[in-house]
Amino acid sequence: MLRVHREVEKKYVADDGFELPPLMELVAGADALSAAAVTPVAEGDRVEQQLVATYFDTADLRLAAAGLTLRRRTGGDDAGWHLKVPAGADARSEVRLPLGRGARTVPAALRQMVWAHSLGAELRPVAEILTDRTVRRLVDVTGHAVAEVADDRVTARRLLPTDGPGDAAGAPTSWREIEVELDDATSDLLAAVDIRLRERGLQVAPTASKLAHVLDLQSKVRDGSGKAKKLKVSSPGGEVVLAHIREQVQQIVAQDLPVRLDAPDSIHKMRVATRRLRSALTTFKPLFAADVVRPLRDELKWLAGELGAARDAEVMRDRVRAAVEEQGDAAELGAVAEIAHAELDQAYASAHDRVIAELDGQRYHDLLMTLDRLVTSPPVTGKAAAAAGRVLPRQVARSYEGVRRIIEDADSKPAGPEREELLHDARKSAKRSRYAGESVSRVFGEDAIVFAKAMEDVQEALGEHQDSVLTRERLADLAAHTSSTGAAFLYGRLHALEEIRSAKSQQHFDAAWKAAGRTSVHRWLH
């Protein structure tokens, strides 16, 4: 069974002569410790460990390039398969599986988790690292480790493929490092320890992992990273759009693991990148081969829909939770609110489970392969060679005209389902127009930014209205199907509040749409 462990750690370079001081000396007087520890702490006994780890990656090191490390390690307290995923500054989520029987075959669950990065390529051993570790822990009276400092003597070899079975080991390299790992609840303690270690002459390690050290990834970044080509109004329009497209593809891939780990806002970020990408392929479709891009847009719509179901459930859960908290009378609503929260939590969990099932499926894998081909061999037409200043504003202007036509149509309809559907379409069209402005802002600067912001205001006002409509529909459905009379009454109260919000959203939309129509917003499009 997969287990996820969050770790906050920092590594330091140390020479053979460095003497690590007592841990209590490192944390003495730290505000973070006194605030976090509810019981006294003390340094526990030293523990000697020998760790043997084999790291796995594709032949071209795609996982390492994404900041991921996948290993099988024996020895120590957490022997098993580990997948380390970046989770912010000095923090990582570590997915763990038991050792199992196969020493050279990555478990299927982990292969699925990194598929967006490997694209199905073989995961093979790329390095072997032996670590003689001395562990010192700061523990409370219950034995819980508040902080852990590991003094590591490391010997590592790069593993290279051969023509026959097995691997060839490169020349060994050795070094010493000090690793500080903290309980996530006391992560602010890291700053205090960092200051004291630096005062004693230690420097932060240039690489975030032992694998990056043995693969020499830091020097590869220094030597191989040239500055991105500066794009201008005179640059080919296709190059400008492709720069934006590559960013969205990278974001989709980058959010794959956070979505699987249910990281905050990850579904939203992945969904937005999917929509931005589809929007770019729609707005600037004359620049791309229709027979390639049309089915791709359909697949992106499918993925956005799958993510949308989970995102909508997440928004509904948080929206209702916030509305309940605004009621103020917690004592009266306590038990009823818990029922409502449990029902909404379950709805989100089910939707998230469905997303994960789709991410493990062949359709999603095929889409990732298509996106990889899109950025490595772009299916551009001859129009993509035209100067950005000539071809791109015209397409952005057309996206705005699409919004205007829908809103005029909606204004001609009486209140009711038909008008609501048109306003929903207007929201989507305004979002596409906003994305169009943002996608070319790298060359059109402030003009495109102002336009995109105006369309974002329109989109958000329409979005607030649409969210209120959907929330009312969902609340009515929850009220009809809940087993609690009290919860049904609560849903009714929230429904009334949403009606008030809907009326306010109309005022916001009227003001935003008027502002978006100003000549100064559109002058660059002519």
N, C-alpha and C positions, 0 to 999 in steps of 0.2 A: 504494500500500500504506500502511495506517495505521501510524504510528510514535507511540510514547508516550514523552514526555520529562517527567521530574519536575523541577520547579524550586522553589527556596526563595528567596523574594525579599521585599523590603520597600521601600515607596515613601515619600518625604519631600517635603514642600512646601518650595520654595526661592524666594527673591525674586531679582531680577536682580543684586543686589549680592553674592550669596553666591559665595565662591571655594572650590572643592573642593580639599582638600589632597592631596598625593601619597598613593597607596594604601598604600605601605609605612608611612606615618605613621599611617594609620587602623588598621592591623593590628599595629603594632609591639608586641612583647611578649605578644601574645595566646596564651594557652595552647592554644586550639583550633587555631591555625595550626601551632604547633610539634608538636602531637600528630598532626595530620593530614598534614602535608607530609613526605614522605620525601626530597625533594630541595629545594635552595634555590629560593626564588621571587623574582621581580622584576617590576616594572611594565613592561608591554609598550608598544608604540607606540599613540598615540591613533588612533582610527578615526572618521571622520565618515560618518554615514549619513542618508539621507532615507527615511522609512518612510511609506507611504500605506496605511491600513487602512480597510476597510468592514466595519461590524459588522452582524450579522443577528440578528433576533429576531421573535417574533410581534408583532402590532399592540398587544397589551396587555402586552408585555415579560415573558412568562412565564420565559424563560431567565434574564434579569437578576434576576428575583425569586428564582430558585433559586441565584443566585451563579455562574451559568455565563456565559461570554463566547464567542461564535462569530464569527470574523472571517476575512476574506480580506486578506492583507497582502503588499504588494510592497516590495522594498528590503531591505537588511540581509542577514544570514547565513542566515535561516530563512524566506525568502519561501514563502508557501503558505497553505493553510487551517488554522486553529488553533481547537481547542475546548479551553478552559481549564476544569478541573474542580477544585473545592476538595479538598484532601487533607490537611487539618490546619492548625494555626497557621502562617501565613506560607508554606505549601506548596501547590502545585497540580500536578496532572498535566495535561500539555498533549498532546492528540492532534493529530497533524499529518498533512496530506495535501498532495500537490503542488498547484500553482496550477491546472492544467488550463486548459481553454479558456473555460468559462463564468465570467464575473465576477459575475453576479447570481443564479446558480442554485447553491444549496448542494448539494454532492455527496450522493448517496443514502446513503452510509455514515454521514455525519454526521447526516443527517436521521433515520436510524434510531436513532442514539445518543441523540438528544434527544427522541425521540417521546414518552416518558413525561411530559415536561414540556410539550411543544407540543401534545400530543393531536392531532397531524396538521394543526394550523393552519399557514397559509403562513408561511414564514420569509422576511422581506423586509429590505432595508437600513433600519437605524434610525439610523445615525450614520456619519460619515466623519471620520477623525482623521489629521492630518498631523503627523509628528514629525521635527524636526531633532535628531538624536541624536549626541552625542559619547561614544564608548565607550572606557573605560579598563579594562584587564584586568591581573590579577595572575596570572602564568603561571610554571610550573615549567620546568626545563631542556628538557623534551620539547615545550614549547609548549602544554601542557594548561592551560586557564584554571581556576584555583582559585576566583577571585572576579571578578565583573564589575560595574563601576559605570557606569551610563548617566546622562548629564546631558541631559535632554530638554526641548526647547522645543516646546510642543504647541499646535496650533490645531485646534479641533474644531467640528463643526456637527451639529446634530440633523437627521435626514432625516425629512420628513413626507410621507405619501401625498397624492396629488392626484387630482382627478377624471379626469384624462387619464393618458397614459403618463408614466413617470418620477416623480421625487420633488421636493419643494420643500425647499430647505435653510433651516434656521433661522439666526438670527444667530450669527456665529462667536464662540467664546470661547477665550481663550488663557491658558496658565499654564506655569510651569516646575516640574519635579519631578526629584528624584534617585532613581534606582532601583538598588538593590543586589541582585544575584542571585548565588547561590553554588552551587557544585557540591554535590549532595545529600550527598556523603561528608563535606563540611566544613560542614554546616548549623549546627553549634554555633558557628561563627565569626561568625554573624550577630549574636549578642548583643554581642560585643566591638565590632564595627563600629557597631552601633546606639548604644552608649554614647558613642563618640567623635563621631559625627555630632550627637547631641543636645547634647553639650558645646559644639559649634560653632554651636548655635542652631537646628538643623533640628527640625521637628516631623513626626511620622508623618502621612502623608496620611490624611484622614478617610474616603476611599474606597479600596477594594482594587484598583480598575482605572480606567483612563482612561475607559472606557465609563460606569462608574458616576458619574464626575465630570460628563461632558457631559449625562447623563440626569438629573443631580441626584437620584440615588436616596437619598442620605443624608438630604436634607431631606424627601423623601417619607416615609421611615421615621419621622422625627421628628414630622411633621405628621399622618400618617395612622394611626399605631399606637396604638390605645386599649388599655387593659388588658382582658384577658379577663374575662368576667363571672364573679364568684365563685359557685361552686356550693355549695349547702348541702343538708342532709338534707330540707329543705322544698322544694327545687327539683324541677321535674318530672323523673321518673326518666329519661325519654327524653333530656333535655338532658345528664344525667350520662353516659349510655352513648354518646351521639353525640360528646361531647368525647373520649372514649377512642377511638372509631371513627375520628375525624378524625386523631388522632395516628398510628394504624396505617396509614392510607392515605398520609399524608405520608411515613412511614418506607418504605413499599414503593416509592414514587416516588423518594425520596431515595437508595435503595440501587440503583436501576436502573443508573446509570452505574458506580458502584464494582463491581458484579457483572460488568459488561461488561469492566472493566479488571482484573478478578481481584484486587481489593484485599483485604487480609487481613480475614477475618471477615464480608465483605459478604454472601456467600450465606447464612450463618447468620442475620444480622440481617434480611435480606429474608424468609427462611423464617419466622422467629419472628413478624415483623409480620403475615405472611399468616395464620399460625395464630392469633395473638391476635385478629385481625379475625374470622376464621371462628368462633372460640370465642365471641366477644361476640354475634355474630348467632345462635348456637345457644342460649347460656345465656339471653339476653334476647329470644328470638324472639316472645313475646307482644306485645312493644312495636313489632314491625315487620310490614308486610304480607307474608304468607307467599308470595304469588305472585311477589313481587319478590326476596325474600331467599333463598328455597329454591334457585333456579338459581344465584344468586350464591355461595352456600356451596359448591355443586358445583364452580364454576369456581375458587374459592379452594383447594379440595381438590386440584384438578388442578395448580395452580401450585405449591402446597406439595410435591406429589409430584415434580414436575420438579426443583425446588430440592433436594428431599430426596435424590435420587439423587446429585447432585454433592456435597452436604454429607456424605452417608454415605461416599462415596469419599474425601473430604478427611479425615474423622475416622479412617477406616481407615488411610490413609497415615500420618497423624501418630501414631496409636496404635501401629502396628507399628514406626515409626521410633523412638518412645520406648522401646518394649519391647526393641528391638535394642540401643539405647544402654545399657539397664540390664544387658545381659549382660556388659558390661565387657571381654570378651576381643576387642578390636577387631581385633587382628592376625589371629586365627583367622577372624573373621566378615567381615572387610573385603570381599573379592571377592563372597562370597555375599550380604552385606547390600546391596551395590550392585545386584545383580540384583533383589533383592526391592524395593528402592526404585524402580528403573526401572519394574518392572511396576506398582507402585502409583501412581507418577507418571503413567503412561500411562492407567491407569484413571480417574484424576481428570481428566486433560486431556480425555479423550473425553466424560466426563460434563459437564464445563464447556462444551465445544463444543455439546453438545446443548441446554444451558440457553440459550446465546446464540441458537441457531437458533429456539428457542421465543419468546424475547423479541422477535425480529424478526418473528414471525408474527402473523397476523390475530387469532387467538384471544386472545392476550395484549393486543393493541391494544383489542379489544372489551371485555376485562375492565377495562382502565384507564378506558375511557369509562364503563363501568357504575359503577366506584368514584367517578368524578367526580360522576356524578348522585346517588350515594348520599349524598355529603356536601353537595352543593348543594341537592338536593331530597329530603330524607330521607323514605322511605316509612313513616312512623310510623302506629301505630294509636291509638285513643282511650286505650288503657291507658298510653301514653307520657306522658300529662298527669298521671298520679297522682304523688303525692309520692315522692321517692326513698326516704325512710325507710320507706314502706309497701310499695313494689313490688319494690325491688331485693334486700333481704336474703332474701326468699322464694325468688328465683331462684338465688341463691348457695347457699342451703341445699339446694335440689334437686340442684345439681351435686355437692355432697358426698355426698348419698345415693346418687347414681349410682356414685361410687367405692366406697362401702361395699358395695353389692350385688355388684359385680364381684369385690372382694377376698374376700368371704365365699364366693362361688361357686368362686373359685380355690383357697381353703383346703380345700374339700371334695373336690378332685381329687387323684389321685396324681401323682407326678412324671411328666412326659411332655409331648408336644406340645400336648395340650388345655390343660393348666395353663399352659404357657408362653404360649399364645395369650391366655388370660385375663389373665395378668400384663401382657402387652403392652397389652391393652385398658385395664387399670387404670392403666397409666402415662399413656396418652392422656387418660383421664378425670380423673386427678389433675392433669394439666397444665391441662385446661380449668377445673377448680375453682380452681386457683391463679390463672389468668388472670382468672377471675370476681372473686376477691377484690381483685386488683390494679386491675382496671378501675374499682372503686367506692371505692378508698382515698382519692380526693380529697375525698370527703364523709364517709366513715365512719372515716377516720384510722387510729389505732393498732390498733383492733379488726380492721379489714380487713387491715392489714399483717401482724399476727400470724397470722391465718388463712392468708393467702397464703404466708407463710414456712413454715408447717407443711406445707402441701400441696406446696410446692416441695421440701421435704426428702423427702417420700414419692415425688414424681415423680423426683427425682434418684437415689434408692436403686433404684427400679424401672428407671430409665434405665441405671444402671450394670450392672444384671443383664441388661437387654435388649442393651446394647452388647456385653457379653461373649458372649451367645448368638450375635449376628450376627457378631462377630469370629471366633468359633470356626468358624462356618459358612463364612465367607470364607477363613479360613486353610486349612480342609480343601479348599476348592475350588482355592485357589492351589497347594497341595501336589500336587493331582491333575493340574494342568495345566502347572506350570512345567517348563521344559526342563532345569533344573539340579537334580541330586541334592542338592547342598549346600543349595540354597534350600529344597527340600522338607523336608530335615531341620530347618532353621531354623524353618520354619512349624510343624513338629511340636512343637518346643520351646516356641514361643510359645503353641500350643494348650494345652499342659499348664499354663502360667502362667495362662491365661484361666480354666481350670477352678477354680483356687485363688481367683481374683478373684471368680468367680461365687458361691462359697460365702460369702465375706466380704460380698458385696452383700446376701445374704439376711438376715444379722445387722443390717446397716444399715437394711434395710427394716422389720424387726420393730420396731426402736426408734423409727423415724420414724412408723410407723403408730400405735403406742401413744400417742406424744406428740400426734399430730394429733387423737386422739379425746378429749382433755381438755375438760372443760366450759368452762374459761376461754377456749378457742379458739373456741367456738361461741355464747357467750352473746349476742352481738349479732345472731345470726340468728333469734332467737325473738321 
